[in-house]
């Protein structure tokens, strides 16, 4: 098990290294000058050169990439001075040639626009995105399993056809289209009945009370983000339940006179949840990435909205940091799911 775990971690590190390389070179070949974006079109040459030097943009692309890897690596080589220690918050391992090999958190650099650490910028908005993704997944899981069970128990009835039709529409509708439609219908046309807004973040500002938690602004983006996983869970639960309900032990339970509720929820559903659990684990990471469009449509202050705003301003460190965070979440969840499979079925380790 230890060798299997180390192998999966090695694969994950290789994937992260590939993502870092692709993201770095992709943004560095764009015909955009970050220095001019921050200083304006009328900036003089000296100001532009000073900004490029401040952010290391005056060096060649390969040298910039080497420095970027050194910043991201948990073990890096840095100058042994107060400025470097304050920037990287490193712990010295050993010293050589006036430099130190140090242990540190990955450094995502600073925003071109605000000069604020990218990590601090992302940490301000990541909790909002995690709350949105978690509530969307909870909403999709409970509603999806319920509709899937009802659909399977009432096979070929109007309830079954309605659930299947709803799931097909949910899978087919892109998030940006569903978001615009849901915002317009429930946040504008029916707003006096629903009490919901077309846009708004989890926290709103009140002139008397300051920052106030506004949970109603979470409802529409949560439904929009959870629509596609909900549709998938409905179909997975229905298919799995139909297979289980056709098993011999279910017929035996019916022959013994057990009531339908006990048979469905205690015996059938328990054995039908394996593919659903797998889908939930994989979809959670996808929801973090899918929140980009949803947050922007609803004006929800999260990782997606911050990334789109940074992209519009060519604030590449913020965009790169958010992409690397999403990639890291994907890798970690995939490793955990693989380890869970290996724990459940030891034969997986032989693959």
Long-range contacts (C-beta under 8 A, 24 or more apart in sequence): 1-342, 1-343, 1-349, 4-339, 4-342, 4-349, 5-339, 8-335, 8-338, 8-339, 9-335, 12-331, 12-332, 12-334, 12-335, 15-327, 15-331, 16-324, 16-327, 16-328, 16-331, 19-323, 19-324, 19-327, 20-68, 20-69, 20-72, 20-324, 21-65, 23-320, 23-323, 23-324, 24-64, 24-65, 24-68, 24-320, 25-61, 25-65, 27-316, 27-319, 27-320, 28-61, 28-64, 32-314, 34-112, 34-314, 34-315, 34-316, 37-112, 37-313, 37-314, 37-315, 38-112, 38-113, 55-109, 55-110, 55-112, 68-109, 71-106, 71-107, 71-108, 71-109, 72-106, 72-107, 72-108, 72-324, 73-106, 74-103, 74-104, 74-105, 74-106, 75-101, 75-102, 75-103, 75-104, 76-101, 76-102, 76-104, 77-101, 77-102, 78-102, 108-317, 108-320, 108-321, 108-324, 109-317, 109-321, 110-317, 111-310, 111-315, 111-317, 111-318, 112-313, 112-314, 112-315, 112-316, 112-317, 113-310, 113-313, 113-315, 118-317, 118-318, 118-321, 119-321, 121-306, 121-318, 121-321, 122-303, 122-306, 122-318, 122-321, 122-322, 122-325, 125-301, 125-302, 125-303, 125-305, 125-306, 126-302, 126-303, 126-325, 128-201, 128-202, 128-203, 128-300, 128-301, 128-302, 128-303, 129-288, 129-291, 129-295, 129-302, 129-303, 129-304, 130-288, 131-202, 131-218, 132-202, 132-218, 132-221, 132-222, 132-225, 132-287, 132-291, 132-294, 132-295, 132-300, 132-302, 133-225, 133-284, 133-287, 133-288, 133-291, 134-284, 135-218, 135-222, 135-226, 136-221, 136-222, 136-223, 136-225, 136-226, 136-229, 136-287, 137-226, 137-229, 137-280, 137-283, 137-284, 137-287, 139-222, 139-223, 139-226, 139-230, 140-226, 140-227, 140-229, 140-230, 140-233, 140-283, 141-229, 141-233, 141-276, 141-280, 143-230, 144-229, 144-230, 144-231, 144-232, 144-233, 144-234, 144-237, 144-276, 145-233, 145-237, 145-269, 145-273, 145-276, 147-234, 147-237, 148-233, 148-234, 148-235, 148-236, 148-237, 148-238, 148-240, 148-241, 148-276, 149-237, 149-238, 149-241, 149-264, 149-265, 149-269, 151-234, 151-237, 151-238, 152-237, 152-238, 152-241, 152-242, 152-245, 153-241, 153-245, 153-260, 153-264, 155-242, 160-238, 163-234, 163-238, 164-234, 164-235, 164-238, 166-231, 166-234, 167-230, 167-231, 167-232, 167-234, 167-235, 168-231, 169-231, 170-227, 170-228, 170-230, 170-231, 170-234, 171-228, 171-231, 171-232, 171-235, 173-227, 173-228, 175-224, 175-225, 175-227, 175-228, 175-290, 175-293, 175-294, 176-293, 176-294, 176-297, 178-224, 178-227, 179-221, 179-224, 179-293, 179-294, 179-297, 179-298, 180-297, 182-220, 182-223, 182-224, 183-220, 183-224, 183-297, 183-298, 186-220, 187-220, 196-220, 198-298, 199-297, 199-298, 199-299, 199-300, 200-298, 200-299, 200-300, 201-299, 201-300, 201-301, 201-302, 202-300, 202-301, 202-302, 203-301, 217-298, 217-300, 218-300, 220-298, 221-291, 221-294, 221-295, 221-297, 221-298, 221-300, 224-294, 224-297, 224-298, 225-287, 225-290, 225-291, 225-294, 226-287, 228-290, 229-279, 229-280, 229-283, 229-286, 229-287, 232-279, 232-283, 233-276, 233-279, 233-280, 236-275, 236-276, 236-279, 237-272, 237-273, 237-276, 239-275, 240-272, 240-273, 240-274, 240-275, 240-276, 241-268, 241-269, 241-272, 243-272, 244-268, 244-269, 244-271, 244-272, 278-337, 281-333, 281-336, 281-337, 281-340, 282-333, 282-334, 282-337, 284-333, 285-326, 285-329, 285-330, 285-333, 285-334, 288-326, 288-329, 289-326, 289-330
